[in-house]
Every structure is written in C-alpha cells, then in structure tokens.
Amino acid sequence: MTDLVSRRSVLMFLGLSALSVAAPVAVSAPAEAQSTGTERRQDRRSGRTARRQNRRIARVERRDTRREGREERRSIRQEGQEIRRDIRQGM
C-alpha cells in the first residue's frame, strides 16, 4: 500500500526546512542588535539616574530655602513679641 502524504506532514517538513534556513540568520543578527540595544538601554538608565539625582538635589535646595525662610520669619515674630511684651510691661 502506498503511503499518502498528508497535509500535516508536508507543512511540518516545510516548517522544519524554513527553520533550518532561518536559524543561522536569527542566531548571528541579534548579537549586534542586542549590544546596540544594551547600549541604548544603559544610556537611558544613566540619563534617568542623572535626572533623578538632579531632582533630589533641587528638592533638598528647596527644602533648605523653605527652612531658612521659616527660621527668619520665626525670629522676626519673636523679636516683635519681645518688643510688644516690653511695651506692655512698661519698659
């Protein structure tokens, strides 16, 4: 009895042959693309790190400015309170 070739076996054979042709190309090409992609990813990461550091520095500077202003306002108020207290006490 003759063996009939089924559609499934033909498609499997074509798929394996296409895979054997495409495999060497797929293995050699991504190495360069991967290194390029890795470089871009590292550049983006270092850029993010620098921006994050700049934000942190700016945040600390703003906080220090607020604290200095707050201390200055507080000392002015305390001086005013002392002056008013002295006036009330008749000095």
C-alpha positions in Angstrom: 0.0 0.0 0.0 1.4 3.4 -0.9 1.8 6.0 1.8 -0.2 9.1 1.2 1.5 12.3 2.1 -0.8 14.2 4.5 -1.0 18.0 4.6 0.3 18.0 8.2 3.5 16.1 7.2 4.1 18.5 4.3 3.6 21.5 6.4 5.9 20.1 9.1 8.5 19.4 6.5 8.3 22.9 5.1 8.4 24.4 8.6 11.5 22.5 9.5 13.2 23.4 6.3 12.3 27.1 6.8 13.6 26.9 10.4 16.9 25.3 9.3 17.4 28.1 6.8 16.4 31.0 9.1 18.2 29.7 12.2 21.7 30.8 11.3 20.5 34.2 10.3 18.5 34.5 13.6 21.4 33.5 15.7 24.0 35.8 14.2 22.0 39.0 13.7 20.7 39.7 17.3 24.2 39.8 18.7 24.9 43.2 17.2 21.3 44.4 17.7 21.5 43.2 21.3 24.7 45.2 22.0 23.2 48.3 20.4 20.0 47.8 22.4 22.0 47.3 25.5 24.0 50.5 24.9 20.8 52.4 24.4 19.2 50.9 27.5 22.3 51.8 29.5 22.2 55.4 28.1 18.6 55.7 29.1 19.3 54.3 32.5 22.2 56.7 33.2 20.1 59.6 31.9 17.3 58.6 34.3 19.8 58.3 37.2 21.2 61.8 36.4 17.7 63.3 36.2 16.7 61.6 39.4 19.8 62.9 41.2 19.2 66.4 39.9 15.6 66.3 41.2 16.8 65.1 44.6 19.4 67.9 44.8 16.8 70.5 43.7 14.4 69.1 46.3 17.0 69.5 49.1 17.8 73.0 48.0 14.1 74.0 48.0 13.7 72.4 51.5 16.7 74.3 52.8 15.4 77.6 51.3 12.0 77.0 53.0 13.6 76.2 56.3 15.8 79.3 56.2 12.8 81.5 55.3 10.8 79.9 58.1 13.5 80.5 60.7 13.9 84.1 59.5 10.1 84.7 59.8 10.1 83.0 63.2 12.9 85.1 64.6 11.2 88.3 63.3 8.0 87.3 65.0 9.8 86.5 68.2 11.5 89.9 68.2 8.2 91.6 67.6 6.7 89.6 70.5 9.5 90.6 72.8 9.1 94.3 71.8 5.4 94.2 72.5 5.9 92.4 75.8 8.4 95.1 76.8 5.9 97.8 75.9 3.2 96.1 77.9 5.4 95.7 80.9 6.3 99.4 80.7 9.9 99.3 79.9 
